[in-house]
Amino acid sequence: MAGAGNAIRGSRVGAGPMGEAERGEAAPRQTVAYFCSNEHRVVVAFAIEAQAPDSWDCPKCGLPASLDSDNPPPAPKTEPYKTHLAYVKERRSDKEAADILDEALALLRSRRKSGDLIF
Ligand SMILES: [Zn+2]
C-alpha cells in the first residue's frame, strides 16, 4: 500500500495568505499572540524568518489586536464587520448610489450589446 502516509501529509493546516508554504510543514514556525480590546487572544503562526507585525486584526471580532496584552489597541470608531457596501452607502447619498448603479447597468448593457462575453 504505497501512499498511505501521504494522505496525512496532504491535509493542509493552513496555507499563508499568498498561498505560500502549501507543502511547508517542515518549515519552522513561530507563534505570536495578539490581544484585542475584547480580551480575545489570537495566536498567529508565522514563518520563523518572517517579521511578525505589531498588530493583527482579531478574527473573532474584527478589532485590531496588539502584542501587548495589558494595552490592546482601542476599538476604532467605525464598527467592525461592516460590509463594503455599508461603507459605500454611508459615504454616498442614495442619489449618487443610484447614479452609479445606472452607470454600471448601462455599461453592462452596452457590453452585452456589442457581443463581448465579459461574464
Ligand atoms: Zn477580538
Backbone and ligand atoms as CSV (ligand in chain L), in Angstrom:
chain,resi,resn,atom,element,x,y,z
A,1,MET,N,N,0.843,-1.210,0.000
A,1,MET,CA,C,0.000,0.000,0.000
A,1,MET,C,C,0.871,1.249,0.000
A,2,ALA,N,N,1.235,1.661,-1.152
A,2,ALA,CA,C,2.044,2.863,-1.221
A,2,ALA,C,C,1.164,4.092,-1.023
A,3,GLY,N,N,1.685,5.060,-0.399
A,3,GLY,CA,C,0.983,6.338,-0.312
A,3,GLY,C,C,0.067,6.463,0.878
A,4,ALA,N,N,0.015,5.467,1.737
A,4,ALA,CA,C,-0.875,5.580,2.889
A,4,ALA,C,C,-0.453,6.750,3.776
A,5,GLY,N,N,0.837,6.928,3.881
A,5,GLY,CA,C,1.327,8.006,4.733
A,5,GLY,C,C,1.127,9.377,4.131
A,6,ASN,N,N,0.935,9.407,2.831
A,6,ASN,CA,C,0.817,10.701,2.173
A,6,ASN,C,C,-0.537,11.359,2.390
A,7,ALA,N,N,-1.524,10.562,2.769
A,7,ALA,CA,C,-2.853,11.122,2.979
A,7,ALA,C,C,-2.811,12.157,4.092
A,8,ILE,N,N,-2.066,11.848,5.123
A,8,ILE,CA,C,-1.979,12.781,6.247
A,8,ILE,C,C,-1.212,14.030,5.826
A,9,ARG,N,N,-0.133,13.783,5.099
A,9,ARG,CA,C,0.690,14.899,4.682
A,9,ARG,C,C,-0.084,15.847,3.762
A,10,GLY,N,N,-1.063,15.293,3.066
A,10,GLY,CA,C,-1.828,16.111,2.127
A,10,GLY,C,C,-2.801,17.053,2.798
A,11,SER,N,N,-3.123,16.817,4.058
A,11,SER,CA,C,-4.068,17.715,4.717
A,11,SER,C,C,-3.348,18.981,5.123
A,12,ARG,N,N,-3.878,20.102,4.658
A,12,ARG,CA,C,-3.205,21.366,4.898
A,12,ARG,C,C,-3.705,21.997,6.174
A,13,VAL,N,N,-2.789,22.308,7.021
A,13,VAL,CA,C,-3.167,23.004,8.252
A,13,VAL,C,C,-3.558,24.436,7.925
A,14,GLY,N,N,-2.855,25.009,7.000
A,14,GLY,CA,C,-3.191,26.372,6.628
A,14,GLY,C,C,-2.115,26.979,5.764
A,15,ALA,N,N,-2.484,27.309,4.552
A,15,ALA,CA,C,-1.535,27.990,3.702
A,15,ALA,C,C,-1.556,29.471,4.039
A,16,GLY,N,N,-0.500,30.139,3.730
A,16,GLY,CA,C,-0.434,31.567,4.001
A,16,GLY,C,C,-1.377,32.323,3.103
A,17,PRO,N,N,-1.574,33.591,3.386
A,17,PRO,CA,C,-2.493,34.395,2.582
A,17,PRO,C,C,-2.076,34.494,1.121
A,18,MET,N,N,-0.810,34.346,0.846
A,18,MET,CA,C,-0.353,34.417,-0.521
A,18,MET,C,C,-0.308,33.028,-1.153
A,19,GLY,N,N,-0.758,32.038,-0.407
A,19,GLY,CA,C,-0.737,30.686,-0.936
A,19,GLY,C,C,0.620,30.033,-0.822
A,20,GLU,N,N,1.491,30.626,-0.076
A,20,GLU,CA,C,2.828,30.055,0.054
A,20,GLU,C,C,2.806,28.935,1.099
A,21,ALA,N,N,3.869,28.223,1.156
A,21,ALA,CA,C,4.071,27.217,2.192
A,21,ALA,C,C,3.006,26.143,2.179
A,22,GLU,N,N,2.511,25.812,1.021
A,22,GLU,CA,C,1.496,24.764,0.952
A,22,GLU,C,C,2.065,23.419,1.375
A,23,ARG,N,N,3.322,23.233,1.089
A,23,ARG,CA,C,3.941,21.981,1.496
A,23,ARG,C,C,5.035,22.272,2.510
A,24,GLY,N,N,4.818,23.325,3.286
A,24,GLY,CA,C,5.874,23.776,4.177
A,24,GLY,C,C,5.742,23.262,5.582
A,25,GLU,N,N,5.200,22.063,5.773
A,25,GLU,CA,C,5.006,21.582,7.138
A,25,GLU,C,C,6.325,21.405,7.873
A,26,ALA,N,N,7.414,21.287,7.118
A,26,ALA,CA,C,8.705,21.130,7.764
A,26,ALA,C,C,9.330,22.478,8.112
A,27,ALA,N,N,8.759,23.558,7.554
A,27,ALA,CA,C,9.332,24.871,7.810
A,27,ALA,C,C,9.092,25.263,9.263
A,28,PRO,N,N,10.115,25.795,9.904
A,28,PRO,CA,C,9.931,26.207,11.295
A,28,PRO,C,C,8.955,27.369,11.407
A,29,ARG,N,N,8.136,27.351,12.433
A,29,ARG,CA,C,7.145,28.400,12.624
A,29,ARG,C,C,7.361,29.071,13.967
A,30,GLN,N,N,6.960,30.311,14.009
A,30,GLN,CA,C,6.882,30.997,15.292
A,30,GLN,C,C,5.416,31.332,15.500
A,31,THR,N,N,4.962,31.235,16.727
A,31,THR,CA,C,3.588,31.637,17.007
A,31,THR,C,C,3.624,32.919,17.816
A,32,VAL,N,N,2.768,33.846,17.417
A,32,VAL,CA,C,2.734,35.149,18.068
A,32,VAL,C,C,1.310,35.369,18.572
A,33,ALA,N,N,1.189,35.792,19.819
A,33,ALA,CA,C,-0.133,36.026,20.394
A,33,ALA,C,C,-0.474,37.506,20.311
A,34,TYR,N,N,-1.675,37.777,19.872
A,34,TYR,CA,C,-2.182,39.157,19.812
A,34,TYR,C,C,-3.396,39.260,20.723
A,35,PHE,N,N,-3.612,40.459,21.221
A,35,PHE,CA,C,-4.723,40.680,22.148
A,35,PHE,C,C,-5.545,41.876,21.694
A,36,CYS,N,N,-6.847,41.694,21.635
A,36,CYS,CA,C,-7.709,42.808,21.238
A,36,CYS,C,C,-8.408,43.351,22.481
A,37,SER,N,N,-9.109,44.466,22.299
A,37,SER,CA,C,-9.732,45.103,23.461
A,37,SER,C,C,-10.955,44.340,23.949
A,38,ASN,N,N,-11.387,43.335,23.233
A,38,ASN,CA,C,-12.451,42.453,23.726
A,38,ASN,C,C,-11.883,41.247,24.461
A,39,GLU,N,N,-10.627,41.343,24.812
A,39,GLU,CA,C,-9.937,40.306,25.577
A,39,GLU,C,C,-9.869,38.988,24.826
A,40,HIS,N,N,-9.873,39.057,23.532
A,40,HIS,CA,C,-9.605,37.851,22.757
A,40,HIS,C,C,-8.099,37.665,22.642
A,41,ARG,N,N,-7.698,36.447,22.666
A,41,ARG,CA,C,-6.290,36.141,22.455
A,41,ARG,C,C,-6.195,35.370,21.151
A,42,VAL,N,N,-5.436,35.886,20.257
A,42,VAL,CA,C,-5.317,35.281,18.937
A,42,VAL,C,C,-3.883,34.848,18.724
A,43,VAL,N,N,-3.692,33.602,18.432
A,43,VAL,CA,C,-2.343,33.115,18.169
A,43,VAL,C,C,-2.199,32.913,16.669
A,44,VAL,N,N,-1.218,33.573,16.117
A,44,VAL,CA,C,-0.987,33.519,14.682
A,44,VAL,C,C,0.376,32.889,14.435
A,45,ALA,N,N,0.426,31.980,13.495
A,45,ALA,CA,C,1.695,31.326,13.167
A,45,ALA,C,C,2.337,32.020,11.977
A,46,PHE,N,N,3.586,32.341,12.131
A,46,PHE,CA,C,4.354,32.935,11.035
A,46,PHE,C,C,5.554,32.058,10.750
A,47,ALA,N,N,6.048,32.162,9.561
A,47,ALA,CA,C,7.320,31.521,9.259
A,47,ALA,C,C,8.372,32.134,10.172
A,48,ILE,N,N,9.305,31.318,10.572
A,48,ILE,CA,C,10.266,31.759,11.587
A,48,ILE,C,C,11.066,32.964,11.112
A,49,GLU,N,N,11.278,33.059,9.815
A,49,GLU,CA,C,12.070,34.176,9.301
A,49,GLU,C,C,11.224,35.420,9.060
A,50,ALA,N,N,9.912,35.277,9.204
A,50,ALA,CA,C,9.040,36.429,8.958
A,50,ALA,C,C,9.052,37.374,10.149
A,51,GLN,N,N,8.914,38.638,9.837
A,51,GLN,CA,C,8.813,39.644,10.890
A,51,GLN,C,C,7.341,39.753,11.273
A,52,ALA,N,N,7.009,39.363,12.488
A,52,ALA,CA,C,5.611,39.429,12.916
A,52,ALA,C,C,5.185,40.886,13.022
A,53,PRO,N,N,4.034,41.234,12.474
A,53,PRO,CA,C,3.580,42.628,12.561
A,53,PRO,C,C,3.216,42.998,13.993
A,54,ASP,N,N,3.228,44.283,14.276
A,54,ASP,CA,C,2.916,44.758,15.622
A,54,ASP,C,C,1.438,44.602,15.947
A,55,SER,N,N,0.618,44.577,14.919
A,55,SER,CA,C,-0.815,44.449,15.176
A,55,SER,C,C,-1.427,43.474,14.183
A,56,TRP,N,N,-2.601,42.992,14.571
A,56,TRP,CA,C,-3.266,41.973,13.767
A,56,TRP,C,C,-4.760,42.181,13.960
A,57,ASP,N,N,-5.532,41.973,12.929
A,57,ASP,CA,C,-6.974,42.090,13.105
A,57,ASP,C,C,-7.505,40.833,13.775
A,58,CYS,N,N,-8.212,41.053,14.873
A,58,CYS,CA,C,-8.775,39.915,15.603
A,58,CYS,C,C,-9.805,39.218,14.722
A,59,PRO,N,N,-9.616,37.930,14.459
A,59,PRO,CA,C,-10.579,37.227,13.590
A,59,PRO,C,C,-11.916,36.980,14.287
A,60,LYS,N,N,-11.953,37.143,15.600
A,60,LYS,CA,C,-13.199,36.891,16.322
A,60,LYS,C,C,-14.131,38.095,16.303
A,61,CYS,N,N,-13.575,39.267,16.407
A,61,CYS,CA,C,-14.434,40.451,16.479
A,61,CYS,C,C,-14.033,41.529,15.472
A,62,GLY,N,N,-12.904,41.358,14.798
A,62,GLY,CA,C,-12.516,42.315,13.773
A,62,GLY,C,C,-11.782,43.537,14.292
A,63,LEU,N,N,-11.628,43.624,15.600
A,63,LEU,CA,C,-10.903,44.773,16.148
A,63,LEU,C,C,-9.401,44.553,15.990
A,64,PRO,N,N,-8.661,45.651,15.970
A,64,PRO,CA,C,-7.210,45.481,15.923
A,64,PRO,C,C,-6.704,44.867,17.219
A,65,ALA,N,N,-5.737,44.009,17.102
A,65,ALA,CA,C,-5.141,43.377,18.276
A,65,ALA,C,C,-3.651,43.669,18.267
A,66,SER,N,N,-3.084,43.788,19.470
A,66,SER,CA,C,-1.662,44.098,19.540
A,66,SER,C,C,-0.929,43.042,20.336
A,67,LEU,N,N,0.375,43.174,20.366
A,67,LEU,CA,C,1.201,42.205,21.079
A,67,LEU,C,C,1.136,42.390,22.582
A,68,ASP,N,N,0.688,43.547,23.028
A,68,ASP,CA,C,0.695,43.879,24.441
A,68,ASP,C,C,-0.652,43.551,25.075
A,69,SER,N,N,-0.687,42.480,25.869
A,69,SER,CA,C,-1.960,42.037,26.443
A,69,SER,C,C,-2.517,43.058,27.434
A,70,ASP,N,N,-1.639,43.858,28.038
A,70,ASP,CA,C,-2.104,44.843,29.011
A,70,ASP,C,C,-2.609,46.114,28.363
A,71,ASN,N,N,-2.302,46.268,27.127
A,71,ASN,CA,C,-2.635,47.526,26.464
A,71,ASN,C,C,-3.081,47.285,25.015
A,72,PRO,N,N,-4.229,46.627,24.859
A,72,PRO,CA,C,-4.691,46.368,23.496
A,72,PRO,C,C,-5.099,47.666,22.828
A,73,PRO,N,N,-5.020,47.709,21.524
A,73,PRO,CA,C,-5.404,48.953,20.833
A,73,PRO,C,C,-6.888,49.231,21.037
A,74,PRO,N,N,-7.241,50.506,21.155
A,74,PRO,CA,C,-8.646,50.850,21.339
A,74,PRO,C,C,-9.454,50.511,20.100
A,75,ALA,N,N,-10.727,50.252,20.319
A,75,ALA,CA,C,-11.590,49.948,19.182
A,75,ALA,C,C,-11.715,51.183,18.306
A,76,PRO,N,N,-11.621,51.016,17.020
A,76,PRO,CA,C,-11.822,52.170,16.139
A,76,PRO,C,C,-13.274,52.628,16.195
A,77,LYS,N,N,-13.488,53.857,15.758
A,77,LYS,CA,C,-14.839,54.409,15.875
A,77,LYS,C,C,-15.822,53.695,14.952
A,78,THR,N,N,-15.332,53.271,13.814
A,78,THR,CA,C,-16.219,52.525,12.933
A,78,THR,C,C,-16.412,51.124,13.478
A,79,GLU,N,N,-17.595,50.598,13.304
A,79,GLU,CA,C,-17.882,49.269,13.824
A,79,GLU,C,C,-17.205,48.216,12.954
A,80,PRO,N,N,-16.744,47.163,13.586
A,80,PRO,CA,C,-16.199,46.061,12.790
A,80,PRO,C,C,-17.329,45.320,12.088
A,81,TYR,N,N,-16.965,44.534,11.139
A,81,TYR,CA,C,-17.918,43.695,10.409
A,81,TYR,C,C,-18.896,44.488,9.580
A,82,LYS,N,N,-18.536,45.701,9.285
A,82,LYS,CA,C,-19.368,46.451,8.365
A,82,LYS,C,C,-18.951,46.066,6.955
A,83,THR,N,N,-19.912,45.815,6.129
A,83,THR,CA,C,-19.566,45.390,4.778
A,83,THR,C,C,-19.090,46.579,3.970
A,84,HIS,N,N,-18.434,46.291,2.873
A,84,HIS,CA,C,-18.009,47.368,1.978
A,84,HIS,C,C,-19.209,48.135,1.468
A,85,LEU,N,N,-20.287,47.404,1.233
A,85,LEU,CA,C,-21.492,48.068,0.747
A,85,LEU,C,C,-21.989,49.074,1.781
A,86,ALA,N,N,-21.907,48.685,3.048
A,86,ALA,CA,C,-22.349,49.589,4.100
A,86,ALA,C,C,-21.503,50.852,4.117
A,87,TYR,N,N,-20.202,50.664,3.923
A,87,TYR,CA,C,-19.330,51.826,3.867
A,87,TYR,C,C,-19.683,52.714,2.686
A,88,VAL,N,N,-19.927,52.070,1.565
A,88,VAL,CA,C,-20.270,52.831,0.364
A,88,VAL,C,C,-21.560,53.604,0.588
A,89,LYS,N,N,-22.532,52.932,1.173
A,89,LYS,CA,C,-23.816,53.593,1.419
A,89,LYS,C,C,-23.649,54.767,2.373
A,90,GLU,N,N,-22.724,54.581,3.315
A,90,GLU,CA,C,-22.505,55.626,4.292
A,90,GLU,C,C,-21.883,56.861,3.642
A,91,ARG,N,N,-20.954,56.592,2.758
A,91,ARG,CA,C,-20.219,57.688,2.138
A,91,ARG,C,C,-21.009,58.411,1.052
A,92,ARG,N,N,-21.838,57.667,0.363
A,92,ARG,CA,C,-22.532,58.259,-0.773
A,92,ARG,C,C,-24.013,58.445,-0.440
A,93,SER,N,N,-24.586,59.416,-1.048
A,93,SER,CA,C,-26.020,59.591,-0.900
A,93,SER,C,C,-26.734,58.537,-1.739
A,94,ASP,N,N,-28.015,58.358,-1.463
A,94,ASP,CA,C,-28.783,57.388,-2.241
A,94,ASP,C,C,-28.819,57.771,-3.708
A,95,LYS,N,N,-28.883,59.080,-3.932
A,95,LYS,CA,C,-28.920,59.563,-5.315
A,95,LYS,C,C,-27.654,59.167,-6.057
A,96,GLU,N,N,-26.540,59.401,-5.417
A,96,GLU,CA,C,-25.262,59.047,-6.036
A,96,GLU,C,C,-25.192,57.548,-6.293
A,97,ALA,N,N,-25.647,56.776,-5.302
A,97,ALA,CA,C,-25.601,55.321,-5.444
A,97,ALA,C,C,-26.446,54.888,-6.634
A,98,ALA,N,N,-27.608,55.521,-6.785
A,98,ALA,CA,C,-28.491,55.185,-7.897
A,98,ALA,C,C,-27.828,55.538,-9.228
A,99,ASP,N,N,-27.173,56.681,-9.265
A,99,ASP,CA,C,-26.482,57.086,-10.478
A,99,ASP,C,C,-25.393,56.078,-10.848
A,100,ILE,N,N,-24.647,55.655,-9.827
A,100,ILE,CA,C,-23.557,54.714,-10.076
A,100,ILE,C,C,-24.113,53.382,-10.583
A,101,LEU,N,N,-25.228,52.983,-9.992
A,101,LEU,CA,C,-25.857,51.729,-10.413
A,101,LEU,C,C,-26.325,51.835,-11.861
A,102,ASP,N,N,-26.959,52.970,-12.174
A,102,ASP,CA,C,-27.419,53.188,-13.551
A,102,ASP,C,C,-26.247,53.118,-14.527
A,103,GLU,N,N,-25.182,53.762,-14.120
A,103,GLU,CA,C,-23.997,53.800,-14.965
A,103,GLU,C,C,-23.455,52.392,-15.207
A,104,ALA,N,N,-23.408,51.633,-14.132
A,104,ALA,CA,C,-22.883,50.270,-14.224
A,104,ALA,C,C,-23.784,49.420,-15.117
A,105,LEU,N,N,-25.079,49.577,-14.962
A,105,LEU,CA,C,-26.018,48.799,-15.766
A,105,LEU,C,C,-25.916,49.186,-17.238
A,106,ALA,N,N,-25.776,50.473,-17.484
A,106,ALA,CA,C,-25.654,50.951,-18.860
A,106,ALA,C,C,-24.396,50.364,-19.499
A,107,LEU,N,N,-23.325,50.352,-18.728
A,107,LEU,CA,C,-22.064,49.800,-19.223
A,107,LEU,C,C,-22.220,48.312,-19.525
A,108,LEU,N,N,-22.899,47.648,-18.610
A,108,LEU,CA,C,-23.123,46.215,-18.760
A,108,LEU,C,C,-23.920,45.938,-20.025
A,109,ARG,N,N,-24.976,46.726,-20.204
A,109,ARG,CA,C,-25.842,46.522,-21.375
A,109,ARG,C,C,-25.073,46.807,-22.659
A,110,SER,N,N,-24.286,47.870,-22.670
A,110,SER,CA,C,-23.552,48.214,-23.887
A,110,SER,C,C,-22.540,47.121,-24.216
A,111,ARG,N,N,-21.967,46.525,-23.190
A,111,ARG,CA,C,-21.019,45.442,-23.426
A,111,ARG,C,C,-21.732,44.227,-23.995
A,112,ARG,N,N,-22.904,43.933,-23.446
A,112,ARG,CA,C,-23.656,42.773,-23.928
A,112,ARG,C,C,-24.053,42.992,-25.371
A,113,LYS,N,N,-24.458,44.248,-25.658
A,113,LYS,CA,C,-24.925,44.572,-26.987
A,113,LYS,C,C,-23.793,44.381,-28.009
A,114,SER,N,N,-22.616,44.779,-27.612
A,114,SER,CA,C,-21.503,44.685,-28.538
A,114,SER,C,C,-20.980,43.257,-28.673
A,115,GLY,N,N,-21.559,42.379,-27.893
A,115,GLY,CA,C,-21.231,40.966,-28.078
A,115,GLY,C,C,-20.052,40.478,-27.276
A,116,ASP,N,N,-19.502,41.330,-26.445
A,116,ASP,CA,C,-18.407,40.874,-25.610
A,116,ASP,C,C,-18.949,40.023,-24.472
A,117,LEU,N,N,-18.529,38.843,-24.388
A,117,LEU,CA,C,-18.990,37.989,-23.307
A,117,LEU,C,C,-18.031,38.140,-22.127
A,118,ILE,N,N,-18.287,39.214,-21.366
A,118,ILE,CA,C,-17.422,39.517,-20.251
A,118,ILE,C,C,-17.638,38.482,-19.156
A,119,PHE,N,N,-18.845,38.131,-18.933
A,119,PHE,CA,C,-19.144,37.198,-17.844
A,119,PHE,C,C,-19.328,35.798,-18.394
L,1,ZN,ZN,ZN,-11.391,40.242,19.414
